[in-house]
Amino acid sequence: MASRFDWLIDEARLTAQTLLDRAEELASPTLRLGITGLSRAGKTVFTTALIHALMRGGRLPVFRAMHEGRIAGARLEPQPDDGVPRFDYESHVATLVDDRRWPESTRRISELRLAVDYAPARGGRRTLTLDIVDYPGEWLLDLPLLDQTYAEFSAKSLSLARAPARRPLAGPFLAALEASNPAGTADEPEARRIAALFTDYLAACRAETVSMSLLPPGRFLMPGDLEGSPALTFAPLDLPEGAEAPSGSLHAMMERRFEAYKERVVRPFFRDHFARLDRQIVLIDVLSALNAGPAALADLEAALDGILTAFRIGRNSWLSALFRHRIGKVLFAATKADHLHHTSHDPLEAILRRLVERALARAEGAGAEIDVVALAAVRATREAMVKRGRAHLPAIVGVPEAGQHDADEFDGLAEAAVFPGDLPENPSALFDPALGFNGLSDASGGDFRFLRFRPPVVERNAEGLALPMPHIRLDRALEFLLGDRLK
């Protein structure tokens, strides 16, 4: 485990960095916005759409500074951290607009700096520097590991693996544990085999049909340049309560690598990036969890609860703000609202609010502002009333991606009208086991799997620049995250 001395060093570094950031803000007010989300939530699309909206404007009635005409413009500037990859905004816009494809998912941290010129309500002209930090949500789920011992990590991980919804997926990994001897001599091939089976189990849990969310360690599924390193070659072991790790044992090897993962992977991310954030949006694919059923929904609830415990939430006093960043606003967003008719947007928001209910109570008690919203950063569908027999049914219309199936297979070119069904108005129906919810396919009495649609056609102006992209409630997210800094 990290020593108290290591912890004090990190705290000193954070204080020094905060003082430096505050000094820079005296000359140029700066806001660091973290954008993250769990698998398939649409982080890259949201980040691209947010930047595009600030630079191109559009119909954003709830975003007051834009709606009132007080934003004179926004421009890209060189990012402040030379050691962090730049968010490739231009390529992502081209993919959305020119190719009508969704950009690749976020697999590493990236940054982009945007200077927003605006007129305060009381007059004058100012510039807000917006530093956008885009990172995988799986990394966020690693932060609680900093406070865990290897024995605690093992106990929690194996408790999850043996839960009824996960046990079939964890079968090969659990079988390997039964055949292993933690107190026996460390063997590199055995350690690699067990770690690979553990990683396979985590990947199986993330599959769309299962849609589990609580899957630390996050870098096991997104290793990047750490793939194959000892810091990513460990797994939980079945340890007797209070067991010590004999020198040279498999237990000692796994424990050492777990601590290396914390010190070389998790702690630098926390210290250099996460702990410097001022605002945060967490994007969530609630629809996939609903499709997968109550186990996935409960797992998502536990993941969101763990995520919020990682934030340094709360309002800064003028003195504490000098020495420590604290996240003052957190927005939880249910994405892909365009996969539903607008009559189900409020129920989707209510379901998300129910998912973060415990976290909301804790955060509000600490003084942070928390909100939830159902949105689509880029709207891929439109709504229509379609006649079926004598009835007129509310439908969504878009171009399904090639290979998607309904009654027929779609070619990726033709529009289709889809009846997505209705979410229950009372979210309690989805969380009470006594009510027998087994996933939306069961609740709706038919196949409720959502189709994947291609991005919409975006028109261009006379100069060939893409006009604002259609959205659902992106303006509400912008107002919550940025509105108070643009007054």
BELTA-V812781 format. One record per pair of residues at least 12 apart in sequence whose ideal C-beta (glycine too) atoms are under 8 Angstrom apart, sorted by the first residue. I is the first residue (numbers start at 1). GAP is how many residues later the second one is. D is the distance in whole Angstrom. If there is no record, write none. Layout:
BEGIN
<<I;GAP;D> <I;GAP;D>>
END
This chain:
BEGIN
<<1;148;6> <1;258;7> <2;144;8> <2;257;8> <2;260;7> <2;261;6> <2;265;7> <6;257;8> <10;257;7> <10;261;5> <13;258;6> <14;257;6> <14;261;5> <14;262;8> <14;310;7> <14;311;8> <15;308;5> <15;309;7> <17;259;6> <18;258;7> <18;304;7> <18;305;6> <18;306;6> <18;307;6> <19;303;7> <19;304;7> <21;255;7> <21;304;7> <22;299;7> <22;300;6> <28;99;7> <28;101;5> <29;97;7> <29;98;8> <29;99;6> <29;100;7> <29;456;7> <30;98;8> <30;99;4> <30;100;8> <30;101;6> <31;97;6> <31;98;7> <31;99;6> <31;100;7> <31;247;5> <31;248;6> <31;451;7> <31;454;6> <32;99;5> <32;101;6> <32;244;6> <32;245;5> <32;246;5> <32;247;7> <32;293;8> <33;97;6> <33;98;7> <33;99;5> <33;100;7> <33;244;7> <33;245;7> <33;246;5> <33;247;7> <33;248;7> <33;448;6> <33;449;8> <34;99;5> <34;101;7> <34;240;7> <34;243;4> <34;245;7> <34;246;4> <34;247;7> <34;293;8> <35;12;5> <35;15;8> <35;97;6> <35;98;7> <35;99;5> <35;100;8> <35;245;8> <35;246;6> <35;248;7> <36;98;7> <36;99;5> <36;100;7> <36;101;5> <36;103;8> <36;104;6> <36;244;7> <36;245;8> <36;246;6> <36;247;7> <37;100;5> <37;245;6> <37;246;3> <37;247;6> <37;248;8> <37;296;8> <37;298;7> <38;99;4> <38;100;7> <38;175;5> <38;245;8> <38;246;6> <38;247;7> <38;262;8> <38;265;7> <39;66;8> <39;98;7> <39;99;7> <39;167;5> <39;174;8> <39;246;7> <40;65;7> <40;168;7> <40;245;5> <40;248;6> <41;96;7> <41;242;4> <41;243;6> <41;244;5> <41;294;5> <42;60;8> <42;241;6> <42;243;7> <42;293;5> <42;294;7> <42;335;7> <43;62;7> <43;63;5> <43;91;6> <43;93;8> <43;94;7> <43;240;6> <44;48;6> <44;58;8> <44;59;4> <44;60;7> <44;61;6> <44;62;5> <44;90;7> <45;47;8> <45;51;7> <45;57;6> <45;58;6> <45;332;5> <45;333;6> <46;235;7> <46;237;6> <46;287;8> <46;289;7> <46;331;4> <47;40;6> <47;42;8> <47;45;8> <47;65;8> <47;85;6> <47;87;5> <48;41;6> <48;44;4> <48;45;6> <48;48;7> <48;55;7> <48;329;8> <48;330;8> <49;328;4> <49;329;5> <49;420;6> <49;422;6> <49;425;6> <50;82;7> <50;327;7> <50;424;7> <50;427;8> <50;428;7> <51;23;8> <51;25;8> <51;38;5> <51;61;7> <51;63;6> <51;81;7> <52;41;6> <52;414;7> <52;416;7> <52;417;6> <53;13;8> <53;415;7> <53;416;8> <53;418;7> <53;421;6> <53;422;8> <53;425;7> <54;12;8> <54;17;7> <54;20;4> <54;60;6> <54;62;6> <54;76;8> <54;424;8> <55;18;8> <55;19;5> <55;20;7> <55;21;8> <55;59;8> <56;409;7> <56;410;7> <56;411;7> <56;412;5> <57;14;8> <57;411;6> <58;409;8> <58;410;3> <58;411;7> <58;413;8> <59;409;7> <59;416;8> <60;414;7> <60;415;4> <60;418;7> <61;414;6> <62;411;8> <62;413;4> <62;414;5> <62;416;8> <62;417;5> <63;412;4> <63;413;8> <63;415;4> <63;416;5> <63;419;8> <63;420;7> <64;415;6> <64;419;6> <64;422;8> <65;53;6> <65;417;8> <65;418;7> <65;421;4> <65;422;8> <66;409;7> <66;412;7> <67;408;8> <68;53;8> <70;48;5> <70;49;5> <70;50;7> <70;51;7> <70;416;7> <71;45;6> <71;46;7> <71;47;5> <71;415;7> <72;45;4> <72;46;6> <72;47;7> <72;53;7> <73;43;8> <73;44;5> <74;40;6> <74;41;7> <74;42;5> <74;43;7> <75;39;7> <75;40;5> <75;42;8> <76;13;7> <76;36;7> <76;37;7> <76;38;6> <76;39;8> <77;36;5> <77;37;7> <77;38;5> <77;52;8> <78;35;7> <79;32;5> <79;33;6> <79;34;5> <79;52;7> <80;31;8> <80;33;6> <80;51;6> <81;30;6> <84;25;6> <84;26;7> <84;27;5> <84;189;8> <85;23;6> <85;24;7> <85;25;5> <85;26;8> <86;24;6> <86;25;7> <86;26;6> <87;23;4> <87;24;6> <87;25;4> <87;45;7> <87;47;5> <88;22;7> <89;23;6> <91;12;8> <93;373;6> <96;282;7> <96;359;5> <96;362;7> <96;373;7> <97;358;8> <97;361;5> <97;369;5> <97;372;8> <100;354;5> <100;355;5> <100;356;8> <100;357;7> <101;353;7> <101;354;7> <102;353;6> <106;28;6> <106;29;7> <106;30;5> <107;29;6> <107;115;5> <107;117;7> <108;27;8> <108;28;7> <108;114;7> <108;116;6> <109;24;7> <109;25;7> <109;26;4> <109;27;8> <109;30;8> <109;160;7> <109;164;6> <110;23;8> <110;24;5> <110;25;8> <111;20;6> <111;21;7> <111;22;5> <111;23;7> <112;19;8> <112;20;5> <112;22;8> <113;16;6> <113;17;7> <113;18;5> <113;19;8> <114;15;8> <114;16;4> <114;18;7> <115;12;5> <115;13;8> <115;14;6> <115;15;8> <116;12;5> <116;13;8> <116;14;6> <116;366;8> <116;370;7> <118;368;5> <120;366;8> <120;367;6> <121;366;6> <128;354;8> <128;357;6> <128;358;6> <130;352;7> <133;140;6> <133;144;7> <135;134;8> <135;138;7> <135;139;8> <136;82;7> <136;86;6> <137;81;8> <137;145;7> <137;146;8> <137;170;8> <138;77;7> <138;78;8> <138;80;3> <138;81;8> <138;83;6> <138;84;6> <139;79;5> <139;80;7> <139;83;8> <139;130;6> <140;78;8> <140;134;8> <140;142;8> <140;167;5> <140;170;6> <141;73;7> <141;74;7> <141;75;5> <141;77;5> <141;162;6> <141;165;6> <141;166;7> <142;74;5> <142;75;6> <142;76;5> <142;77;7> <142;123;7> <142;124;5> <142;127;8> <143;123;7> <143;127;6> <143;131;7> <143;167;4> <144;72;8> <144;162;6> <144;165;7> <144;166;6> <145;71;6> <145;72;7> <145;116;8> <145;117;6> <145;121;6> <146;116;6> <146;120;6> <146;121;6> <146;124;7> <150;104;7> <150;105;4> <150;108;5> <150;109;7> <151;88;6> <151;92;7> <153;83;6> <153;105;6> <154;82;4> <154;83;6> <154;84;7> <154;85;6> <155;81;8> <155;84;8> <157;59;8> <157;79;4> <158;16;8> <158;19;8> <158;78;5> <158;80;7> <160;54;7> <161;12;7> <161;13;6> <161;40;7> <161;75;8> <162;12;7> <163;132;8> <164;131;7> <165;45;8> <165;47;8> <165;130;3> <165;131;8> <165;134;8> <166;35;8> <166;39;6> <166;46;7> <169;32;6> <169;35;4> <169;36;6> <169;41;7> <170;31;5> <172;25;5> <172;28;7> <172;29;7> <173;21;7> <173;24;4> <173;25;5> <173;27;7> <173;28;5> <173;62;7> <176;17;7> <176;18;5> <176;21;5> <177;17;7> <177;60;7> <177;61;5> <178;60;8> <180;14;6> <180;57;7> <180;58;8> <180;70;7> <181;69;7> <182;55;5> <182;56;7> <182;57;6> <182;61;7> <182;63;8> <182;67;7> <182;68;5> <182;69;4> <182;72;8> <183;60;8> <183;63;5> <183;66;5> <183;67;8> <183;68;6> <184;65;6> <184;66;6> <185;63;6> <185;64;7> <185;65;7> <186;62;6> <186;63;6> <186;64;5> <186;66;7> <186;67;4> <187;63;7> <190;60;7> <191;42;6> <191;43;7> <191;44;8> <191;59;7> <191;62;6> <191;63;7> <192;41;6> <194;41;5> <195;37;7> <195;38;5> <195;39;6> <195;40;5> <197;38;8> <198;22;7> <198;37;4> <198;38;7> <199;21;5> <199;22;7> <202;13;5> <202;18;6> <202;19;6> <203;18;6> <206;15;6> <208;80;6> <208;83;8> <208;84;8> <209;83;7> <210;82;6> <210;86;7> <211;74;8> <211;77;4> <211;78;5> <211;80;7> <211;81;4> <211;85;4> <211;89;8> <212;83;8> <212;84;6> <212;87;5> <213;76;7> <213;83;7> <213;86;5> <213;87;5> <213;89;8> <213;90;4> <213;91;8> <214;85;5> <214;86;8> <214;88;5> <214;89;4> <214;92;7> <217;15;8> <217;44;6> <219;13;6> <219;42;7> <219;46;6> <220;12;6> <226;39;7> <230;27;5> <230;30;7> <231;26;6> <231;29;5> <231;30;5> <231;33;5> <231;34;6> <232;29;7> <233;24;6> <234;19;8> <234;20;5> <234;23;4> <234;24;5> <234;27;7> <235;19;7> <236;18;8> <237;13;7> <237;14;6> <237;17;6> <239;12;7> <274;36;8> <275;37;7> <275;50;6> <276;49;5> <277;48;7> <277;50;6> <278;47;6> <278;49;7> <278;50;7> <279;48;7> <279;49;7> <279;50;5> <279;51;8> <279;52;8> <279;202;5> <279;203;8> <280;31;7> <280;47;5> <280;49;7> <280;50;5> <280;51;7> <281;49;8> <281;50;4> <281;51;8> <281;52;6> <281;196;7> <281;200;6> <282;22;7> <282;25;6> <282;48;7> <282;49;7> <282;50;5> <282;51;7> <283;50;5> <283;52;5> <284;16;7> <284;20;7> <284;48;6> <284;49;7> <284;50;6> <284;51;7> <284;68;7> <284;71;8> <285;49;8> <285;50;6> <285;51;7> <286;14;7> <286;48;4> <286;49;8> <286;62;6> <286;65;6> <286;66;6> <286;69;7> <287;47;8> <287;49;6> <287;52;6> <287;53;8> <287;61;8> <287;163;6> <290;61;7> <290;133;8> <290;140;7> <290;149;7> <290;150;5> <291;148;6> <291;149;5> <291;150;7> <291;157;7> <291;158;6> <291;159;7> <292;147;6> <293;144;7> <293;145;5> <293;146;4> <293;149;8> <294;136;7> <294;137;8> <294;139;7> <294;143;6> <294;144;7> <294;145;8> <297;58;8> <297;133;6> <297;134;7> <300;55;6> <301;54;5> <301;55;8> <301;57;8> <304;28;7> <304;51;6> <304;52;5> <304;55;6> <305;51;8> <305;53;6> <305;54;5> <307;52;8> <308;22;7> <308;48;7> <308;51;4> <308;54;7> <308;55;6> <309;50;8> <309;53;8> <311;16;5> <311;19;6> <311;52;8> <311;57;8> <312;12;7> <312;13;7> <312;14;5> <312;15;6> <313;13;7> <313;14;5> <313;15;8> <313;17;7> <313;50;5> <313;53;5> <313;54;8> <313;55;4> <314;12;5> <314;13;8> <314;14;7> <314;52;4> <314;53;4> <314;54;5> <315;13;6> <315;52;4> <315;53;7> <316;12;7> <327;41;7> <328;40;6> <328;41;6> <329;39;7> <329;40;5> <329;41;8> <329;42;8> <329;151;7> <329;152;6> <330;33;7> <330;38;6> <330;39;8> <330;40;5> <330;41;8> <331;39;8> <331;40;5> <331;41;7> <331;42;6> <331;146;6> <331;149;5> <331;150;6> <332;20;6> <332;23;8> <332;24;5> <332;38;7> <332;39;7> <332;40;5> <332;41;8> <333;19;8> <333;39;7> <333;40;5> <333;41;7> <333;42;5> <333;144;6> <334;14;5> <334;15;7> <334;17;7> <334;18;4> <334;38;7> <334;39;7> <334;40;5> <334;41;7> <335;40;7> <335;41;7> <335;42;7> <336;40;6> <336;114;7> <337;37;4> <337;38;6> <337;39;5> <337;135;5> <337;136;7> <338;38;4> <338;41;5> <338;42;5> <338;43;5> <338;58;7> <338;60;8> <338;115;8> <338;134;6> <339;37;8> <339;42;7> <339;57;7> <339;81;6> <339;111;5> <339;112;8> <339;114;8> <340;56;7> <340;80;5> <340;83;7> <341;42;6> <341;53;5> <341;54;7> <341;55;6> <341;79;6> <341;81;8> <342;41;6> <343;51;7> <343;79;7> <344;76;7> <344;78;6> <344;79;4> <345;29;5> <345;127;7> <345;128;8> <346;28;8> <347;75;8> <347;76;4> <347;77;6> <347;78;5> <347;80;7> <348;26;4> <348;75;6> <349;23;6> <349;24;6> <349;25;4> <350;75;8> <350;77;5> <351;72;7> <351;76;4> <351;79;6> <352;20;5> <352;22;7> <353;19;5> <353;74;8> <354;73;4> <354;74;7> <354;76;8> <354;77;6> <356;14;8> <356;16;7> <369;111;8> <371;109;5> <373;100;6> <373;103;6> <373;104;6> <373;107;8> <374;98;8> <374;99;7> <375;96;7> <375;97;5> <375;98;4> <375;99;6> <375;101;7> <375;102;6> <376;95;6> <376;96;4> <376;97;8> <376;98;8> <377;94;6> <377;97;5> <378;77;6> <378;78;7> <378;91;5> <378;92;7> <378;93;6> <379;77;7> <379;90;8> <379;91;4> <379;92;5> <379;93;5> <380;18;5> <380;19;8> <380;73;4> <380;74;7> <380;75;6> <380;76;6> <381;15;4> <381;16;6> <381;17;4> <381;37;8> <381;72;6> <381;75;8> <382;14;7> <382;15;5> <382;16;7> <383;12;7> <383;13;6> <383;14;7> <384;12;8> <384;13;5> <384;33;6> <386;31;5> <386;33;8> <393;26;6> <394;25;8> <395;22;4> <395;23;6> <395;24;5> <395;25;8> <396;21;7> <396;22;5> <396;24;6> <397;18;6> <397;19;7> <397;20;5> <397;21;7> <398;17;7> <398;18;7> <398;20;8> <398;55;4> <398;56;7> <398;58;8> <399;13;7> <399;14;7> <399;15;7> <399;16;5> <399;17;7> <399;54;6> <399;55;5> <400;12;7> <400;16;6> <400;18;8> <400;51;5> <400;52;7> <400;53;6> <400;54;7> <401;50;8> <401;51;5> <401;52;7> <401;53;6> <404;47;5> <404;48;6> <406;12;7> <406;45;7> <410;41;8> <412;42;6> <416;35;8> <418;33;6> <420;28;8> <420;30;7> <421;19;7> <421;23;4> <421;25;8> <421;27;6> <422;22;8> <424;19;7> <429;14;8> <430;13;8> <456;13;7> <456;14;6>>
END
